[in-house]
């Protein structure tokens, strides 16, 4: 998959909850940068937390899943931006 394909169809998924400060921060960064992503609200989606834990092996959120198959758990803004840049999304 080329970076152009990733940029046009990012397939980024973020698992989070509105009560989580790190989730709110990561979601705000994605929104401010105009990044397309799917948000899985762990309060509204009964199986979302199980899927996030299966991906990360941890219970911490947010879990951000990228189209290259990698993920980040509780990423700092710097780490999240670096990954988005690496993928050609930013």
Z-matrix of the N, CA and C atoms (Angstrom, degrees):
N
C 1 1.449
C 2 1.525 1 108.75
N 3 1.308 2 116.22 1 129.15
C 4 1.455 3 119.91 2 -179.92
C 5 1.516 4 109.98 3 -85.76
N 6 1.316 5 115.10 4 163.07
C 7 1.467 6 119.08 5 177.92
C 8 1.513 7 111.57 6 -62.45
N 9 1.364 8 117.75 7 -30.36
C 10 1.460 9 120.29 8 178.12
C 11 1.523 10 110.78 9 -63.56
N 12 1.318 11 116.45 10 -41.17
C 13 1.458 12 119.83 11 178.70
C 14 1.525 13 109.80 12 -65.55
N 15 1.327 14 116.59 13 -43.09
C 16 1.467 15 120.42 14 178.61
C 17 1.527 16 110.52 15 -61.25
N 18 1.323 17 116.91 16 -43.52
C 19 1.461 18 120.62 17 -178.32
C 20 1.523 19 111.03 18 -64.29
N 21 1.335 20 118.05 19 -36.35
C 22 1.453 21 121.33 20 -178.08
C 23 1.521 22 112.73 21 -80.83
N 24 1.313 23 118.26 22 -28.03
C 25 1.455 24 123.10 23 -179.07
C 26 1.532 25 108.26 24 -141.49
N 27 1.327 26 116.91 25 76.78
C 28 1.452 27 120.56 26 -167.42
C 29 1.523 28 115.85 27 -65.60
N 30 1.333 29 118.39 28 -29.30
C 31 1.453 30 121.31 29 -179.58
C 32 1.533 31 112.76 30 49.70
N 33 1.290 32 116.23 31 41.58
C 34 1.466 33 122.00 32 176.07
C 35 1.525 34 107.43 33 -90.43
N 36 1.314 35 115.98 34 134.76
C 37 1.462 36 120.66 35 177.33
C 38 1.519 37 108.28 36 -124.61
N 39 1.329 38 115.29 37 133.96
C 40 1.456 39 120.62 38 176.69
C 41 1.517 40 108.50 39 -119.39
N 42 1.329 41 115.69 40 124.84
C 43 1.458 42 122.65 41 174.88
C 44 1.522 43 107.12 42 -98.42
N 45 1.330 44 116.87 43 124.42
C 46 1.450 45 118.81 44 -177.89
C 47 1.516 46 112.76 45 -164.30
N 48 1.322 47 115.08 46 -173.93
C 49 1.461 48 121.99 47 179.21
C 50 1.526 49 108.41 48 -146.70
N 51 1.323 50 115.62 49 146.97
C 52 1.461 51 120.44 50 -177.08
C 53 1.520 52 113.33 51 -66.37
N 54 1.345 53 118.21 52 -20.67
C 55 1.462 54 121.10 53 179.77
C 56 1.535 55 112.17 54 -82.65
N 57 1.322 56 117.07 55 -6.65
C 58 1.464 57 122.61 56 -176.78
C 59 1.532 58 110.37 57 -95.45
N 60 1.329 59 116.80 58 117.64
C 61 1.470 60 120.92 59 -178.68
C 62 1.519 61 113.13 60 -58.98
N 63 1.343 62 116.73 61 -42.92
C 64 1.464 63 119.88 62 179.69
C 65 1.526 64 111.08 63 -64.38
N 66 1.323 65 116.87 64 -35.76
C 67 1.464 66 121.13 65 177.77
C 68 1.525 67 110.45 66 -65.65
N 69 1.314 68 116.52 67 -45.86
C 70 1.461 69 121.49 68 179.68
C 71 1.530 70 109.56 69 -60.55
N 72 1.328 71 116.72 70 -41.76
C 73 1.468 72 121.44 71 -179.36
C 74 1.527 73 111.09 72 -65.78
N 75 1.332 74 117.33 73 -47.25
C 76 1.464 75 120.57 74 -179.48
C 77 1.526 76 111.36 75 -65.76
N 78 1.321 77 116.27 76 -40.12
C 79 1.466 78 120.70 77 178.37
C 80 1.535 79 110.06 78 -63.72
N 81 1.316 80 116.92 79 -41.24
C 82 1.467 81 121.12 80 178.49
C 83 1.527 82 111.28 81 -62.95
N 84 1.333 83 116.93 82 -38.86
C 85 1.461 84 120.27 83 178.11
C 86 1.532 85 110.53 84 -64.36
N 87 1.322 86 117.02 85 -47.10
C 88 1.465 87 120.64 86 178.98
C 89 1.528 88 110.64 87 -59.90
N 90 1.322 89 116.32 88 -44.83
C 91 1.465 90 120.89 89 179.77
C 92 1.523 91 111.46 90 -63.61
N 93 1.327 92 116.89 91 -45.81
C 94 1.473 93 121.21 92 -177.85
C 95 1.526 94 111.67 93 -64.01
N 96 1.328 95 116.21 94 -32.11
C 97 1.475 96 121.00 95 -179.75
C 98 1.520 97 112.48 96 -87.92
N 99 1.327 98 117.23 97 -1.35
C 100 1.461 99 120.72 98 178.84
C 101 1.517 100 113.86 99 69.55
N 102 1.323 101 116.63 100 29.54
C 103 1.458 102 121.44 101 -178.56
C 104 1.531 103 109.24 102 -83.55
N 105 1.323 104 115.98 103 129.26
C 106 1.461 105 120.76 104 175.87
C 107 1.525 106 108.54 105 -77.80
N 108 1.327 107 116.07 106 132.98
C 109 1.459 108 120.19 107 179.50
C 110 1.517 109 109.57 108 -158.92
N 111 1.302 110 115.02 109 162.30
C 112 1.457 111 121.90 110 174.64
C 113 1.522 112 106.80 111 -102.60
N 114 1.325 113 115.70 112 129.48
C 115 1.461 114 120.35 113 179.66
C 116 1.524 115 108.93 114 -104.98
N 117 1.318 116 116.22 115 124.18
C 118 1.461 117 121.44 116 176.45
C 119 1.525 118 107.11 117 -104.67
N 120 1.327 119 115.85 118 107.64
C 121 1.463 120 122.40 119 -179.96
C 122 1.522 121 108.20 120 -79.59
N 123 1.313 122 116.28 121 111.61
C 124 1.458 123 121.06 122 -174.76
C 125 1.519 124 113.42 123 -68.58
N 126 1.319 125 117.51 124 -15.56
C 127 1.463 126 120.62 125 175.74
C 128 1.531 127 109.13 126 -79.75
N 129 1.329 128 116.81 127 -41.09
C 130 1.459 129 121.16 128 -176.99
C 131 1.526 130 113.20 129 -83.66
N 132 1.322 131 117.63 130 -28.54
C 133 1.465 132 122.53 131 -176.81
C 134 1.527 133 109.53 132 -102.40
N 135 1.321 134 116.52 133 107.48
C 136 1.464 135 121.42 134 -173.61
C 137 1.528 136 113.78 135 -62.26
N 138 1.323 137 118.12 136 -28.45
C 139 1.467 138 120.77 137 -178.86
C 140 1.530 139 112.57 138 -100.22
N 141 1.319 140 116.77 139 -2.59
C 142 1.465 141 120.61 140 -177.07
C 143 1.521 142 113.70 141 -59.74
N 144 1.334 143 117.12 142 -43.29
C 145 1.467 144 120.35 143 -178.71
C 146 1.524 145 110.91 144 -64.00
N 147 1.321 146 116.70 145 -39.06
C 148 1.470 147 120.21 146 177.80
C 149 1.527 148 110.84 147 -64.11
N 150 1.323 149 116.62 148 -42.23
C 151 1.478 150 120.08 149 178.98
C 152 1.515 151 110.69 150 -65.46
N 153 1.335 152 117.42 151 -42.97
C 154 1.469 153 120.65 152 178.98
C 155 1.524 154 110.43 153 -61.77
N 156 1.331 155 117.40 154 -41.99
C 157 1.458 156 120.72 155 179.76
C 158 1.530 157 110.87 156 -68.26
N 159 1.325 158 117.66 157 -35.85
C 160 1.463 159 120.95 158 178.02
C 161 1.532 160 110.59 159 -64.69
N 162 1.314 161 116.65 160 -35.13
C 163 1.462 162 121.17 161 179.57
C 164 1.523 163 110.86 162 -72.06
N 165 1.336 164 115.81 163 -47.74
C 166 1.468 165 119.90 164 -170.56
C 167 1.525 166 114.15 165 -95.69
N 168 1.328 167 116.21 166 -22.00
C 169 1.460 168 119.17 167 -174.54
C 170 1.519 169 112.17 168 75.12
N 171 1.318 170 116.50 169 10.93
C 172 1.466 171 122.02 170 -177.79
C 173 1.523 172 109.40 171 -133.90
N 174 1.327 173 115.67 172 168.05
C 175 1.460 174 119.85 173 177.79
C 176 1.525 175 112.35 174 -103.25
N 177 1.327 176 118.13 175 -3.57
C 178 1.456 177 121.10 176 -179.96
C 179 1.532 178 110.20 177 -74.34
N 180 1.335 179 114.38 178 149.26
C 181 1.462 180 121.54 179 176.00
C 182 1.519 181 108.34 180 -131.90
N 183 1.305 182 118.06 181 159.26
C 184 1.447 183 127.85 182 3.74
C 185 1.534 184 112.60 183 -76.92
N 186 1.316 185 113.91 184 157.38
C 187 1.459 186 122.04 185 169.15
C 188 1.526 187 105.01 186 -114.13
N 189 1.323 188 115.65 187 120.60
C 190 1.463 189 120.95 188 179.27
C 191 1.524 190 107.27 189 -111.34
N 192 1.335 191 115.61 190 121.90
C 193 1.456 192 122.24 191 -177.71
C 194 1.526 193 108.58 192 -106.67
N 195 1.329 194 115.52 193 133.02
C 196 1.456 195 121.97 194 -175.23
C 197 1.522 196 111.34 195 -108.11
N 198 1.338 197 117.52 196 159.75
C 199 1.462 198 120.43 197 -176.46
C 200 1.530 199 114.54 198 -65.76
N 201 1.325 200 117.63 199 -14.99
C 202 1.472 201 119.22 200 177.83
C 203 1.531 202 111.68 201 -86.13
N 204 1.344 203 116.31 202 4.93
C 205 1.457 204 120.80 203 178.37
C 206 1.519 205 114.16 204 91.79
N 207 1.316 206 117.31 205 -8.58
C 208 1.462 207 120.30 206 178.85
C 209 1.528 208 110.00 207 -84.24
N 210 1.320 209 115.54 208 169.25
C 211 1.458 210 120.66 209 177.31
C 212 1.529 211 109.22 210 -148.13
N 213 1.320 212 114.80 211 162.16
C 214 1.461 213 122.05 212 173.41
C 215 1.517 214 108.05 213 -129.59
N 216 1.332 215 115.39 214 142.46
C 217 1.460 216 121.74 215 177.15
C 218 1.518 217 107.38 216 -114.80
N 219 1.318 218 116.33 217 128.60
C 220 1.472 219 122.26 218 -177.98
C 221 1.531 220 111.29 219 47.45
N 222 1.337 221 117.57 220 51.57
C 223 1.466 222 118.11 221 -177.08
C 224 1.530 223 111.69 222 -69.54
N 225 1.319 224 115.25 223 145.94
C 226 1.460 225 119.27 224 170.34
C 227 1.530 226 106.85 225 -72.16
N 228 1.313 227 117.52 226 161.67
C 229 1.465 228 120.42 227 176.42
C 230 1.527 229 109.69 228 -57.34
N 231 1.307 230 116.23 229 -40.62
C 232 1.470 231 121.15 230 -178.94
C 233 1.533 232 111.25 231 -62.08
N 234 1.338 233 117.26 232 -45.61
C 235 1.463 234 121.02 233 179.69
C 236 1.531 235 111.39 234 -66.17
N 237 1.326 236 116.37 235 -41.06
C 238 1.458 237 120.29 236 179.88
C 239 1.522 238 110.60 237 -64.99
N 240 1.319 239 117.32 238 -45.71
C 241 1.469 240 120.53 239 178.16
C 242 1.521 241 111.09 240 -63.20
N 243 1.330 242 117.87 241 -38.96
C 244 1.469 243 120.91 242 179.65
C 245 1.532 244 109.79 243 -62.29
N 246 1.325 245 117.65 244 -42.55
C 247 1.464 246 120.29 245 -179.58
C 248 1.519 247 110.69 246 -67.49
N 249 1.320 248 117.13 247 -41.83
C 250 1.462 249 120.45 248 179.00
C 251 1.530 250 110.55 249 -63.57
N 252 1.305 251 117.23 250 -37.51
C 253 1.463 252 121.86 251 176.65
C 254 1.519 253 110.32 252 -66.26
N 255 1.333 254 116.63 253 -44.94
C 256 1.468 255 121.76 254 178.49
C 257 1.535 256 111.12 255 -57.11
N 258 1.327 257 116.73 256 -38.35
C 259 1.454 258 121.53 257 -179.02
C 260 1.524 259 112.77 258 -80.52
N 261 1.328 260 117.58 259 -8.46
C 262 1.451 261 120.85 260 -178.73
C 263 1.510 262 113.79 261 81.90
N 264 1.334 263 116.77 262 13.67
C 265 1.457 264 121.27 263 179.55
C 266 1.525 265 110.37 264 -77.13
N 267 1.328 266 116.79 265 -35.35
C 268 1.476 267 121.84 266 177.38
C 269 1.512 268 109.63 267 -101.98
